[in-house]
Amino acid sequence: MKKEDLKGLSADDLRNELNAEKDRLLKLKFAHAVSPVENPMRIRESRKRIARLNTELTVKSRQA
């Protein structure tokens, strides 16, 4: 999801996406601890997506 896509979401949608992405990251970390994940770059991408969601959520909360 691009930055432009995130700007169109409401604060509630951003929180839902953030929670889903955190769950996804947790599952990836557990899977990677048990046996190496096929594409370990997905962990990094997930962390970056969480950071983008947090940033956009902060921007939305400051505007309100």
N, C-alpha and C positions, 0 to 999 in steps of 0.2 A: 504494500500500500504506500503510495507516494504522499508527500507532504500536502499536496493540493487535496487529495482524498481525505486526509485527516481533518483539514480545516472545515470541511463540509459536515462533519459529524457533530452531534450535540455532546454536552458534557456527560450525560448518562451513557450514550453510545461509546464514548471514549473509555469510561470506567469499565463497561462490559468487555470491550476489546482488551483492555489492560489486564483484567482478571483472567480472561481466556489465554492471553499470551503468557502470563506468569505460570499458569497451569501447564501449558505446552513446554515451557522452558524447564520446569521441574521434572516433567516426564522425560525430556531429552537428557537431562543430567543423570537421572537414575538409570536410564537405558545405557548411557555412555559409561557409567561406573561398572555396570555388570559386564557388558561387552562393548567393544568400540562401535560407535555409530557409523553407519555407512558414509555419511557426509558430516563431519564434525563442524563444518562452517555454518550449519543450521543453528548451532548453539550461539554463535556470534551474531548471526542475523536476528535471532530471537531477542538477544540482549539489546541490540540496536533498536529494534522495533519497540521494545518496552520503553527505552529512553525517549524515542520520538513521541510515543503516546503520553508519557509523563510531561514532556515539554508542552505539547499542545493542550493538555489538561490544565497546566499552570497558566498558560496564556488565556484560556477561556475563563478561568476563575478570576484572574486579574481584571478582565474586561467587565465582569459582572459587578 
